[in-house]
Amino acid sequence: MSDEEKFKDIGNPETGEGNQEEAVPIAPPLHVVDYRTISKAFGWWQAVVLTESWGKRTINLYLWQEKDGKWRRKQKFTIHDRDKWELVVEAVESFLGEL
């Protein structure tokens, strides 16, 4: 499956316009540059979000839970730079054989 098939065209990442998916529930001062939904089902939404704030971009892994019709953040993991990402990848890959 290609990346295009895995991730829906999200249209405008701030408003959700241009598709059937709603905008990610992220408030200022974070500006959503782009995002990819990983899964969204049973009241849970996982996404990888590229944000910008104060001129600096970060990649964030979010987990939201829907409660009373609103999405509430349950977890957030931020990747600030490529070096940190390499450490995460190395650690995760070391456990993949255990699955």
KEKE-3310 file (N, C-alpha, C; in steps of 0.2 Angstrom, whole numbers, plus 5000, padded with zeros to 4 digits):
npx = (5004:5003:5010:5000:4989:4988:4986:4974:4969:4970:4966:4964:4974:4971:4957:4951:4944:4939:4939:4932:4936:4938:4946:4962:4962:4970:4976:4980:4996:5001:5003:4996:5004:5004:4996:4994:4983:4983:4975:4958:4945:4932:4931:4944:4958:4973:4987:5000:5008:5013:5019:5021:5028:5032:5042:5048:5048:5041:5038:5024:5017:5001:4988:4971:4955:4938:4926:4910:4907:4918:4935:4949:4965:4975:4988:5004:5019:5034:5045:5059:5071:5081:5091:5086:5075:5082:5087:5075:5070:5080:5078:5065:5066:5074:5065:5056:5058:5052:5039)
npy = (4994:5011:5027:5037:5030:5025:5037:5049:5062:5077:5090:5107:5108:5116:5118:5107:5108:5103:5090:5075:5074:5080:5095:5094:5095:5107:5120:5138:5144:5135:5131:5122:5114:5102:5086:5068:5056:5042:5033:5032:5029:5022:5032:5036:5045:5045:5054:5060:5075:5090:5104:5122:5135:5150:5152:5139:5123:5107:5089:5080:5067:5063:5058:5058:5058:5056:5064:5068:5074:5081:5082:5077:5080:5066:5061:5067:5067:5074:5078:5085:5087:5079:5071:5067:5060:5049:5042:5038:5029:5019:5014:5009:5000:4990:4983:4977:4964:4957:4957)
npz = (5000:4995:5002:4998:4998:5011:5019:5020:5009:5016:5014:5019:5033:5045:5045:5040:5029:5012:5013:5021:5034:5050:5056:5065:5083:5089:5097:5095:5102:5093:5076:5064:5051:5043:5043:5047:5049:5059:5065:5068:5077:5087:5097:5098:5092:5083:5078:5067:5068:5060:5066:5069:5079:5085:5075:5074:5069:5073:5075:5080:5089:5092:5103:5105:5114:5112:5120:5127:5114:5111:5106:5117:5122:5126:5125:5121:5111:5107:5093:5092:5084:5071:5077:5089:5084:5077:5089:5094:5084:5084:5096:5096:5085:5091:5098:5089:5085:5095:5094)
capx = (5000:5007:5008:4994:4983:4988:4984:4969:4970:4967:4964:4967:4975:4968:4950:4948:4940:4942:4939:4927:4939:4938:4953:4965:4960:4976:4975:4986:5000:5003:5000:4996:5007:5001:4996:4992:4979:4986:4969:4952:4939:4930:4932:4951:4961:4980:4989:5006:5006:5019:5017:5026:5027:5038:5047:5051:5044:5041:5034:5021:5013:4995:4982:4965:4950:4932:4922:4905:4907:4924:4942:4953:4972:4977:4995:5008:5026:5036:5051:5062:5076:5083:5095:5081:5071:5086:5087:5068:5069:5084:5075:5059:5068:5077:5060:5052:5058:5048:5031)
capy = (5000:5017:5032:5040:5025:5025:5043:5052:5069:5081:5097:5112:5105:5119:5118:5101:5109:5099:5082:5073:5073:5087:5098:5092:5099:5110:5128:5143:5147:5130:5132:5115:5114:5097:5080:5062:5052:5035:5029:5036:5024:5020:5037:5038:5048:5045:5057:5063:5082:5095:5111:5128:5139:5155:5151:5133:5117:5101:5084:5078:5062:5065:5054:5061:5054:5060:5064:5073:5077:5085:5079:5080:5077:5061:5060:5070:5066:5079:5076:5092:5087:5073:5067:5064:5055:5043:5038:5034:5024:5014:5010:5005:4994:4985:4979:4975:4957:4954:4957)
capz = (5000:4995:5006:4996:5000:5018:5022:5016:5007:5022:5012:5024:5040:5050:5045:5038:5022:5006:5014:5026:5040:5053:5058:5072:5089:5091:5098:5095:5097:5088:5069:5060:5044:5040:5048:5044:5054:5059:5066:5071:5078:5094:5101:5099:5086:5083:5072:5067:5066:5059:5069:5069:5084:5086:5069:5075:5067:5077:5073:5086:5089:5097:5105:5108:5116:5111:5126:5126:5108:5110:5107:5122:5121:5131:5125:5115:5110:5102:5091:5090:5079:5068:5081:5094:5080:5076:5095:5095:5079:5086:5102:5094:5081:5095:5101:5084:5085:5101:5092)
cpx = (5004:5005:5002:4988:4982:4985:4980:4971:4967:4965:4967:4967:4972:4961:4947:4944:4944:4942:4933:4930:4940:4945:4955:4963:4967:4975:4981:4990:5003:5000:5001:4998:5004:5000:4993:4989:4982:4979:4964:4946:4938:4931:4939:4954:4969:4982:4996:5005:5012:5016:5023:5023:5033:5043:5050:5046:5046:5037:5031:5017:5007:4991:4977:4960:4943:4928:4917:4905:4913:4930:4946:4960:4973:4985:4998:5015:5029:5044:5054:5067:5077:5087:5091:5077:5075:5086:5080:5068:5074:5081:5069:5061:5071:5072:5056:5052:5054:5041:5029)
cpy = (5006:5022:5036:5036:5025:5031:5047:5059:5073:5087:5102:5109:5109:5119:5112:5102:5105:5092:5081:5073:5080:5089:5095:5097:5102:5117:5132:5143:5142:5131:5125:5117:5109:5091:5074:5058:5045:5031:5034:5032:5023:5025:5039:5040:5048:5049:5059:5070:5086:5101:5116:5132:5144:5153:5144:5127:5111:5096:5081:5072:5063:5059:5058:5056:5058:5059:5070:5077:5081:5081:5082:5076:5072:5061:5064:5069:5070:5077:5083:5092:5080:5068:5063:5058:5048:5039:5034:5028:5018:5010:5006:4999:4989:4981:4976:4967:4953:4954:4951)
cpz = (5000:5000:5005:4998:5008:5022:5017:5014:5012:5020:5017:5031:5046:5051:5044:5031:5017:5007:5019:5033:5043:5055:5065:5077:5092:5091:5097:5102:5092:5081:5066:5053:5040:5045:5044:5050:5053:5060:5069:5071:5086:5099:5102:5092:5087:5077:5073:5064:5066:5061:5069:5075:5085:5081:5070:5073:5072:5074:5080:5085:5094:5097:5108:5109:5115:5117:5126:5120:5107:5111:5112:5121:5127:5131:5119:5116:5105:5100:5088:5085:5076:5073:5086:5090:5079:5083:5096:5090:5081:5092:5100:5090:5085:5098:5096:5084:5090:5099:5089)
residu = (MET:SER:ASP:GLU:GLU:LYS:PHE:LYS:ASP:ILE:GLY:ASN:PRO:GLU:THR:GLY:GLU:GLY:ASN:GLN:GLU:GLU:ALA:VAL:PRO:ILE:ALA:PRO:PRO:LEU:HIS:VAL:VAL:ASP:TYR:ARG:THR:ILE:SER:LYS:ALA:PHE:GLY:TRP:TRP:GLN:ALA:VAL:VAL:LEU:THR:GLU:SER:TRP:GLY:LYS:ARG:THR:ILE:ASN:LEU:TYR:LEU:TRP:GLN:GLU:LYS:ASP:GLY:LYS:TRP:ARG:ARG:LYS:GLN:LYS:PHE:THR:ILE:HIS:ASP:ARG:ASP:LYS:TRP:GLU:LEU:VAL:VAL:GLU:ALA:VAL:GLU:SER:PHE:LEU:GLY:GLU:LEU)
# end
